[in-house]
Amino acid sequence: MKFEKEIPEGLIAQKPVENRQDSKLFVINRASEKFYHRRFSDIIEYFNSGDCLIINTIKVVPSRLFGKKISGGKVELLFLDPCQLSQICTYQNQRLS
């Protein structure tokens, strides 16, 4: 079974909520193929005895930088992959149109 769901950009979190238990939880019922919007604090309702929860501890870091050219034009850098500081410095020396 394959699920594809378009998520409007405005609904994608840009920063974490203050109280992590208030984070949104997107639930897919495979049997009924229905989608539910819940809170992370409800997650225990979806576990059975013997289930295993794997936690991803990778933290989200800002990957979009905004700037302004000397001419007044706007500049936006979007980093899709991690990069070294030396790579960021090379952008500084390139002409961005």
Buried (B, 14 or more C-beta within 10 A) or exposed (E): EEEEEEEEEEEEEEEEEEEEEEEEBEEEEEEEEEEEEEEBEEBEEEEEEEEEEEEEEEEEEEEEEEEEEEEEEEEEEEBEEEEEEEEEEEBEEEEEE
